[in-house]
Amino acid sequence: MEDELEDRVLHQTYLSFMKILSRFSSSVAFDTPTSYLWKMVRLYLLRSEVLVFTLGVVVCFMYLQTIGLWSRSLLSRLSHAVNPISAVQRMKLMEGSDADKQSWELKGSLSAVYAIKGRRMHMEDKFIINENINNTGISLFAIFDGHGGEFAANYAKDHLIQNLYNKVVELNAYKEGKLPEIPKIETPDEIKKEDKENTVNVERKSSFKKSISTADDTSKKEITDPQLLAQLNKARPITREVRPIKPIKNISVPLSSYIDKGKINYGKLLTDEVLAADRLLVEAAKRSMNVAGTTALIAILEDNHLIVANVGDSRGVMCDSRGNAIPVSFDHKPQQVREQKRIEAAGGYIAFNGVWRVAGILATSRAMGDYPLKDKNFVIADPDILTFNLEDHKPMFLVLASDGLWDTFTNEEAVKFIKERLDEPDFGAKSLTLQAYYRGSVDNITVLVINFLVERFSTANLVH
């Protein structure tokens, strides 16, 4: 009964307000354009149903903006409608110095890559193409999608890849008997210097006695004692210091442990090298207090075998002889049951902030770097390894890409798109990248295409 009474009161209040507004508007002469416009507004726009509908539209747009869909799709389409300039033309207009560079492209004999900064302020994607490592016939391709800065992606590109090159060359020679294995003994680290500040007792310094003569002016004393002046000169200024991090012991693994039945065990090699590089990356990041991280998608091709290691949400998809899309990696997302259980077992949690994130921060559950989350074991760098015999699939091509592509393309859509453009000079990598930009991707976009229909190998070694 009370609710009904309240509704009637509100309705009567609204009607009274509208009557007062109507009387006010009716008192205005409608012989001017302004008065005529006001009459139209009163008759059509100030109706209750129009106001309610407008309020509903505003609330809907606010919700879309909150979950990130508005800016990614609707806003980008409106932008293209108002300003139909092409993505390529827009990027060329923006380009100036190297620091303002918007796109990168490289091409080998059987692979090509195209990358753009896109709608991000900085380019944090890095890629590697080496179609013939030191004339061994082994190819290596990699994509690193950095976040929180370029530090982690650059570190992985420079250190992890170089270590993999060295190991591949050593193992190839060792396998062929050209390089006798030297027993590797774990040499102890340099003599550990304990923090003497925590163990050595602090000696009391002898106090300086004040000797003030009757002629001294006590309001203006000058320090004349030479010992005291010397102590003051040696005093260190108060500054912000990064506490020294104890170096991580690098474990040496004998080469023979990577040889299985006369062949290189790339799964073990990739796992060991990724984890070793991540330990060193975390150590370096702590010294510089850099919280950046990166995904890692690495593909090794030897003869008819493809080995893919994945950490994070960059993704690889292969097109077989029938045109089917075969995933060669799977994203590491916090909402996956396996990943969520692992995070919660470590004492962490996942939260929805536009997308599901580890501790409400990171949108991928595995990454290199990210030491604040890595220290708590919320994020790990253990790679998933998948191995494929290309004789079974007879693939046409392989696509490796950062999540800037997969935000707007499914596996099947990407495979179909490249299949129709495989005869382009860059095997469709550039077209696919720009199409992802057209569709509203807001991230850096890197697409690497490996064409299995061309002859191997060259000596190309291309990096960014």
Residue pairs with C-beta under 8 A, 6 or more apart in sequence:
14 48
18 46
21 42
21 46
22 42
25 38
25 39
25 42
28 35
28 38
29 35
30 36
30 39
44 50
61 70
64 70
64 74
65 71
66 354
67 354
68 354
68 355
71 442
72 407
72 440
72 441
72 442
73 440
76 439
76 440
77 440
80 438
87 434
87 437
87 438
88 434
91 102
91 103
91 116
91 117
92 102
94 100
94 102
95 101
95 102
101 117
101 123
102 116
102 117
103 114
103 115
103 116
103 117
104 113
104 114
104 115
104 116
104 123
104 464
105 112
105 113
105 114
105 115
105 426
105 429
105 430
106 112
106 113
106 127
106 129
106 462
106 464
107 113
107 425
107 426
107 462
108 129
108 131
108 458
108 460
108 462
109 131
109 454
109 455
109 456
109 457
109 458
109 460
110 131
110 139
110 450
110 451
110 452
110 454
110 455
110 456
110 457
110 458
111 129
111 131
111 141
111 427
111 448
111 449
111 450
111 451
111 460
112 425
112 426
112 427
112 429
112 430
112 448
112 449
112 451
113 127
113 129
113 426
113 429
113 446
113 447
113 448
113 449
113 462
113 464
114 426
114 429
114 430
114 432
114 433
114 446
114 447
115 123
115 125
115 127
115 433
115 444
115 445
115 446
115 447
115 464
116 433
116 434
116 437
116 444
116 445
117 123
117 444
118 404
118 437
118 441
118 442
118 443
118 444
118 445
119 437
119 441
119 442
119 443
120 442
120 443
120 444
122 149
122 150
123 150
123 444
124 145
124 146
124 147
124 149
124 150
124 153
124 294
124 444
125 143
125 144
125 145
125 146
125 153
125 402
125 404
125 444
125 445
125 446
126 143
126 144
126 146
126 150
126 153
126 154
126 156
126 157
126 294
126 463
126 464
127 141
127 142
127 143
127 144
127 446
127 448
127 463
127 464
128 140
128 141
128 142
128 143
128 157
128 161
128 462
128 463
128 464
129 141
129 448
129 460
129 461
129 462
129 463
130 139
130 140
130 141
130 165
130 460
130 461
130 462
130 463
131 139
131 456
131 457
131 458
131 459
131 460
131 461
132 138
132 139
132 456
132 457
132 458
132 459
132 460
132 461
133 139
133 140
133 165
133 168
133 169
134 165
134 168
134 169
135 459
136 168
136 169
136 172
137 302
137 303
137 456
137 457
138 168
138 172
138 300
138 301
138 302
139 300
139 301
139 302
139 456
139 457
140 161
140 164
140 165
140 168
140 298
140 299
140 300
140 301
141 298
141 299
141 301
141 400
141 448
141 450
142 157
142 161
142 296
142 297
142 298
142 299
143 295
143 296
143 297
143 314
143 400
143 401
143 402
143 446
143 448
144 152
144 153
144 156
144 157
144 294
144 295
144 296
144 297
144 314
145 153
145 294
145 295
145 297
145 312
145 313
145 314
145 402
145 403
145 404
145 444
145 446
146 152
146 153
146 154
146 292
146 293
146 294
147 292
147 293
147 294
147 362
147 367
148 290
148 291
148 292
148 293
148 369
148 370
149 290
149 291
149 292
150 292
151 285
151 288
151 290
151 292
151 369
152 281
152 285
152 290
152 292
152 293
152 294
152 367
152 368
152 369
152 370
153 292
153 294
155 277
155 281
155 284
155 294
155 369
156 277
156 281
156 294
156 296
156 368
157 463
159 277
159 280
159 281
160 273
160 274
160 277
160 296
160 368
161 463
163 273
163 276
163 277
164 269
164 270
164 273
164 298
167 258
167 269
167 273
168 264
168 269
168 300
170 179
170 255
171 255
171 258
171 259
171 264
171 269
172 264
173 179
174 180
174 181
174 255
174 256
174 259
175 259
175 262
175 263
175 264
179 255
181 254
181 255
181 256
183 254
184 252
184 253
184 254
185 252
186 249
186 251
186 252
189 247
189 249
192 246
208 225
208 227
208 228
212 218
212 221
223 229
223 232
242 286
242 287
242 288
242 289
245 283
245 286
245 287
247 283
248 279
248 280
248 283
250 276
250 280
251 276
253 272
257 268
258 264
258 265
258 268
258 269
259 265
264 302
266 300
266 302
266 307
266 385
266 387
267 307
267 309
267 385
267 387
270 298
270 300
270 307
270 309
270 383
270 385
271 309
271 382
271 383
271 385
274 296
274 298
274 309
274 311
274 368
274 381
274 382
274 383
275 381
275 382
277 368
278 368
278 369
278 374
278 381
281 368
281 369
282 369
282 371
282 374
282 375
284 290
285 291
285 292
285 369
285 371
286 371
290 369
291 369
291 370
291 371
291 372
292 369
292 370
293 362
293 367
293 368
293 369
293 370
293 379
294 312
294 367
294 368
294 369
295 310
295 311
295 312
295 313
295 314
295 364
295 367
295 368
295 402
295 403
296 309
296 310
296 311
296 312
296 314
296 368
296 381
296 383
297 308
297 309
297 310
297 311
297 312
297 314
297 315
297 316
297 329
297 400
298 308
298 309
298 310
298 383
299 306
299 307
299 308
299 309
299 316
299 328
299 398
299 400
299 450
300 306
300 307
300 308
301 307
301 450
304 389
304 390
304 391
305 387
305 388
305 389
305 390
306 318
306 328
306 387
306 388
306 390
306 398
307 385
307 386
307 387
307 388
308 316
308 328
308 329
308 385
308 386
308 387
308 388
309 383
309 384
309 385
310 316
310 329
310 330
310 332
310 383
310 384
310 386
311 332
311 366
311 367
311 368
311 381
311 382
311 383
311 384
312 331
312 332
312 364
312 366
312 367
313 331
313 332
313 333
313 363
313 364
313 403
313 406
314 329
314 400
314 401
314 402
314 403
315 327
315 329
315 330
315 331
315 400
315 401
315 403
315 406
315 411
316 327
316 328
316 329
316 398
316 399
316 400
316 401
317 325
317 326
317 327
317 328
317 398
317 399
317 411
317 414
317 415
318 325
318 326
318 327
318 328
318 388
318 393
318 395
318 397
318 398
318 399
319 325
319 326
319 395
319 396
319 397
319 398
319 399
319 415
319 418
319 419
320 326
320 393
320 394
320 395
320 396
321 393
321 394
321 395
321 396
323 396
323 415
323 416
323 419
324 415
325 411
325 412
325 414
325 415
326 393
326 395
327 411
328 386
328 388
328 398
329 384
329 386
330 384
331 364
331 403
331 406
332 339
332 364
332 365
332 366
332 384
333 339
333 356
333 363
333 364
333 365
334 340
334 343
334 350
334 356
334 357
334 358
334 362
334 363
334 364
334 365
335 350
335 356
336 365
339 365
339 366
340 350
342 365
342 380
343 349
343 350
343 358
343 365
343 378
346 376
346 377
346 378
347 376
347 378
348 358
348 359
348 373
348 376
348 377
348 378
349 359
350 356
350 357
350 358
350 359
350 360
351 357
351 359
351 360
353 360
355 363
356 363
357 363
358 364
358 365
358 373
358 378
358 379
359 373
359 378
361 373
362 370
362 373
362 379
364 379
365 379
365 380
366 379
366 380
366 381
366 382
366 383
367 379
367 381
368 381
370 379
373 379
374 380
374 381
390 452
395 452
396 419
396 422
396 451
396 452
396 453
397 418
397 419
397 422
397 427
397 449
397 450
397 451
397 452
397 453
398 449
398 450
398 452
399 414
399 415
399 418
399 432
399 447
399 448
399 449
399 450
400 447
400 448
400 449
400 450
401 414
401 432
401 445
401 446
401 447
401 448
402 443
402 444
402 445
402 446
403 443
404 436
404 441
404 443
404 444
404 445
404 446
405 414
405 432
405 433
405 436
405 441
405 445
405 446
405 447
406 414
407 436
407 441
407 442
407 443
408 436
408 439
408 440
408 441
409 417
409 432
409 435
409 436
409 439
414 432
417 428
417 431
417 432
417 435
418 427
418 428
418 429
418 432
418 449
420 428
421 427
421 428
421 431
421 432
422 428
422 451
422 453
424 430
424 431
426 449
427 449
427 451
428 449
429 447
429 448
429 449
430 447
432 447
432 449
433 445
433 446
433 447
436 445
436 447
437 445
